[in-house]
């Protein structure tokens, strides 16, 4: 199970590490949700998950709540991150998080990016729910971090019974992506709306939408695309054929490649070598396509591809996604060096609190209000992914190990400093550290995974 967990950090004193662990435990307890679900099973099932941000609703929430920061539902990649965090502080709860996530799985393997909390749905949430196939779940995916969360749980528990329980479901999920979302045959998955990237309103998608995703939500292009999908009855074949939004997303595909490889290791651990070989080959195919089709020869940076009409045109925007190929097992040394050179450029991404969504040189600045994934916002989950990628490449290239490990440690230190100063927030300003968005934001607890001893 090598290369699954991020590395060891000795720079944080034991007393502060203990205090951080206590804070993470408190954070997860505060955001815990236990409810009975009835909509995807013949009998009621008790589910426990951890909301991204659990804030008690108030009267104004039901009037203006559509524009307030409130996350009571279960989001897919948030939940995978929560399972990673819980694997180190309460493995039994981590297992329950995964079971709750898998409750929403459909017979074809699909797992929605959002499972609704029925008792806390503000006006916009209700409206958007009606644009999906079900009022209980969304019709979309999110970055496929499931295998990574299972690996963290297994490494901590060595619970083979749990592994046997969840692996078939995980295989179904990644088979779904392979069979339904890789229509061009190159191993790259396509997303059909920016929600599926996890970076909903990133400027990366402006050129595909034809207008800015930073517009006020009521007139944002995401809503128009959801209406389009609703008119097509969420028929994936018709959606792809309509050519409105088809993107081979860089972040999604790097996570997809890594997690297929992690799933292969889990299958090996479970004794299923044949199936492990299938996913290892798929990971190789996806990685080869990322490395050959998504990198700019001029800059060395990677880009998502606009896949409409089969064009595979590079999206002309640089975001933190450019560094996600560090997660790949087959990236070359020179490619790693070019990425790290750009990452650590103080005129680009190496801010006081890296890594910002966009480089300092970008024309855009952090927008006013709650417009996520634009400008100079630093988020802990992408930092955790980049940290993991740097540690992986330090193992692969001993000649770069000192530089890569130092860069990874700097990201961990500065991420910890954000949490220490401002608490667990949705995002932070990459220059000032000023927090923004939701409070008690659970995935920011991933800082614990970056600093703990393994």
Residue pairs with C-beta under 8 A, 6 or more apart in sequence:
1 151
1 154
1 155
1 265
1 266
1 269
2 265
3 329
3 392
3 395
4 148
4 151
4 152
4 155
4 262
4 265
5 151
5 152
5 155
5 449
5 454
6 384
6 387
6 388
6 391
6 449
6 450
6 454
7 391
7 394
7 405
7 408
7 454
8 453
8 454
9 409
9 412
9 450
9 451
9 452
9 453
10 453
11 409
11 413
11 451
12 20
12 416
12 451
17 451
17 452
17 453
20 416
20 419
20 420
20 447
20 448
20 451
21 89
21 448
21 452
23 419
23 424
24 85
24 89
24 445
24 448
25 89
25 90
27 424
27 440
27 442
27 445
28 50
28 82
28 85
28 86
28 89
28 90
28 93
28 442
28 445
30 54
30 440
31 50
31 51
31 52
31 53
31 54
31 440
31 442
32 48
32 49
32 50
32 54
32 93
33 48
33 49
33 50
33 51
33 54
33 72
33 74
33 117
34 46
34 47
34 48
35 46
35 47
35 117
35 118
35 119
36 44
36 45
36 46
36 47
37 44
37 45
37 47
37 103
37 115
38 44
38 45
39 134
39 136
39 137
40 103
40 104
40 105
40 136
40 137
41 103
45 103
47 96
47 99
47 100
47 103
48 93
48 96
48 97
48 100
49 74
49 79
49 82
49 96
49 97
49 100
49 101
50 79
50 82
50 86
50 97
50 442
51 71
51 72
51 73
51 74
51 117
51 442
52 71
52 75
52 78
52 426
52 438
52 441
52 442
52 443
53 69
53 70
53 71
53 426
53 438
53 439
53 440
53 441
53 442
54 71
54 72
54 440
55 69
55 70
55 72
55 438
55 439
55 440
57 65
57 70
57 120
57 122
61 68
61 70
61 122
62 122
62 123
63 123
65 122
65 123
65 124
66 122
66 123
66 124
66 125
66 127
66 217
67 124
67 217
67 370
68 122
69 370
69 426
69 437
69 438
69 439
70 120
70 122
70 438
71 78
71 438
71 441
72 117
72 120
73 114
73 115
73 116
73 117
73 120
73 125
74 100
74 101
74 104
74 114
74 115
74 117
75 113
75 114
75 142
76 101
76 111
76 112
76 113
76 114
76 141
76 142
76 143
76 145
77 113
77 142
77 143
77 145
77 198
77 381
78 442
78 443
79 97
79 98
79 100
79 101
79 149
80 101
80 145
80 146
80 148
80 149
81 145
81 149
81 381
81 384
81 442
81 443
81 446
82 94
82 97
82 442
82 443
82 445
83 94
83 97
83 98
83 101
83 149
83 150
83 152
83 153
84 94
84 148
84 149
84 152
84 446
84 449
85 94
85 442
85 443
85 445
85 446
85 448
85 449
86 93
86 94
86 97
87 94
87 149
87 152
87 153
87 155
87 156
87 157
88 152
88 156
88 448
88 449
88 452
89 448
91 153
91 156
91 157
91 159
94 149
94 152
94 153
94 156
95 153
95 157
95 159
95 162
97 149
98 146
98 149
98 150
98 153
98 166
99 166
100 115
101 111
101 115
101 146
102 111
102 166
102 169
103 115
104 111
104 112
104 115
104 136
104 137
105 111
105 169
105 172
105 173
108 172
108 176
108 180
109 172
109 173
109 174
109 175
109 176
110 141
110 173
110 176
110 180
111 141
111 146
111 173
112 137
112 138
112 139
112 140
112 141
113 138
113 140
113 141
113 142
113 195
113 196
114 137
114 138
114 140
115 136
115 137
115 138
116 125
116 129
116 135
116 136
116 137
118 136
121 129
124 217
128 226
129 135
129 136
131 226
131 227
131 229
131 230
132 138
132 139
132 230
132 234
133 139
133 234
138 195
139 229
139 234
140 192
140 193
140 195
140 196
141 177
141 181
141 191
141 196
142 195
142 196
142 198
143 197
143 198
143 251
143 252
143 255
143 256
144 173
144 174
144 177
144 252
144 255
144 256
144 259
145 255
145 259
146 170
146 173
146 174
146 259
147 170
147 174
147 259
147 260
147 262
147 263
147 266
148 258
148 259
148 262
150 163
150 166
150 167
150 170
150 262
150 263
150 266
151 262
151 265
151 266
152 449
153 159
153 162
154 162
154 163
154 266
154 269
160 270
163 266
163 269
163 270
164 270
167 266
167 267
167 270
167 272
170 263
170 266
171 263
171 267
171 275
174 259
174 260
174 263
174 279
174 282
177 189
177 256
178 282
180 236
181 189
181 190
181 191
182 188
182 189
182 190
183 190
183 240
184 190
184 307
184 310
184 312
186 285
186 289
186 293
187 282
187 285
187 286
187 288
187 289
188 248
188 253
188 286
188 289
188 290
188 293
188 305
188 307
189 248
189 249
189 252
189 253
189 256
189 286
190 240
190 246
190 247
190 248
190 249
190 307
191 197
191 245
191 246
191 247
191 248
191 249
191 252
192 229
192 236
192 239
192 240
192 245
192 246
193 222
193 225
193 226
193 229
193 245
194 200
194 201
194 202
194 204
194 205
194 209
194 213
194 222
194 245
194 247
195 222
196 249
196 252
197 204
197 205
197 247
197 249
197 251
197 252
198 251
198 252
199 251
199 319
199 321
199 357
199 372
199 373
200 213
200 222
200 372
200 373
201 213
201 214
201 220
201 222
201 371
201 372
201 373
201 374
202 213
202 317
202 319
202 321
202 357
202 373
202 374
203 212
203 213
203 214
203 317
203 319
203 358
203 362
203 364
203 374
204 304
204 315
204 317
204 319
204 321
205 213
205 245
205 247
205 315
206 212
206 213
206 214
206 317
207 306
207 315
207 316
207 317
208 245
208 247
208 306
208 308
208 315
209 221
209 222
209 225
209 245
210 221
211 221
212 221
213 220
213 221
213 222
213 374
214 364
214 367
214 371
214 374
215 221
217 223
225 244
225 245
228 242
228 244
229 239
232 238
232 239
232 242
240 246
243 308
243 309
244 308
245 308
246 306
246 307
246 308
247 304
247 305
247 306
247 307
247 315
248 294
248 304
248 305
248 307
248 312
249 304
249 321
250 290
250 294
250 302
250 303
250 304
250 321
250 322
250 324
250 325
251 304
251 321
251 324
251 382
253 286
253 289
253 290
253 294
254 290
254 321
254 324
254 325
254 327
254 328
255 324
255 327
255 385
256 286
257 283
257 286
257 287
257 290
257 327
257 328
258 283
258 327
258 328
258 329
260 279
260 280
260 282
260 283
260 286
261 279
261 280
261 283
261 329
263 279
264 276
264 277
264 278
264 279
264 280
264 283
265 276
267 273
267 275
267 276
267 279
268 276
283 329
284 330
287 328
287 329
287 330
287 331
288 330
290 302
290 325
290 328
291 325
291 328
291 330
291 331
291 332
291 335
293 305
293 312
294 302
294 303
294 304
294 305
294 314
294 325
295 301
295 302
295 303
295 325
295 335
296 302
296 303
296 314
299 318
299 338
299 342
300 335
300 338
300 339
300 341
300 342
301 318
301 322
301 338
301 339
301 342
302 321
302 322
302 324
302 325
302 339
303 314
303 315
303 316
303 317
303 318
303 322
304 314
304 315
304 321
305 312
305 313
305 314
305 315
306 312
306 313
306 314
306 315
317 358
318 358
318 359
318 362
319 357
319 358
320 349
320 355
320 356
320 357
320 358
320 382
320 386
322 339
322 342
323 339
323 343
323 349
323 355
323 386
323 389
324 385
324 386
324 389
325 331
325 335
325 339
325 389
326 336
326 339
326 386
326 389
326 390
326 392
326 393
327 385
327 388
327 389
327 392
328 389
329 392
329 396
331 393
333 397
333 399
333 400
336 393
336 397
336 400
336 404
337 400
340 390
340 400
340 403
340 404
340 407
342 348
342 349
343 349
343 350
343 354
343 355
343 386
343 407
344 350
344 407
347 359
347 360
347 361
348 359
348 360
348 361
349 355
349 356
349 359
349 360
351 360
351 376
351 378
351 430
351 431
352 414
352 430
352 431
352 432
352 433
353 378
353 414
353 415
353 417
353 418
353 428
353 429
353 430
353 431
353 433
354 378
354 383
354 410
354 411
354 414
354 430
355 378
355 382
355 383
355 386
355 411
355 430
356 375
356 376
356 377
356 378
356 430
357 373
357 374
357 375
357 376
357 377
357 378
357 379
358 364
358 374
358 375
358 376
360 376
362 375
364 374
364 375
365 375
365 376
366 374
366 375
366 376
366 377
366 429
367 374
367 375
370 436
370 437
372 426
372 427
372 437
373 379
376 429
376 430
376 431
377 427
377 428
377 429
377 430
377 436
378 415
378 418
378 427
378 428
378 429
378 430
379 426
379 427
380 415
380 418
380 419
380 443
380 444
380 446
380 447
381 443
381 444
381 446
383 411
383 415
383 446
383 450
384 415
384 446
384 447
384 449
384 450
386 411
387 408
387 411
387 412
387 415
387 450
390 404
390 405
390 407
390 408
390 411
391 404
391 405
391 408
393 400
393 404
394 400
394 401
394 404
394 405
394 408
395 401
397 404
411 450
412 447
412 450
412 451
415 447
415 450
416 447
416 450
416 451
417 433
418 425
418 428
418 433
418 435
418 447
419 444
419 447
421 433
422 428
422 433
422 434
422 435
423 435
423 439
423 440
424 439
424 440
424 441
424 442
424 444
424 445
425 435
425 436
425 437
425 438
425 439
425 441
425 444
426 435
426 436
426 437
426 438
426 439
426 441
426 444
427 435
427 436
427 437
428 434
428 435
428 436
429 435
429 436
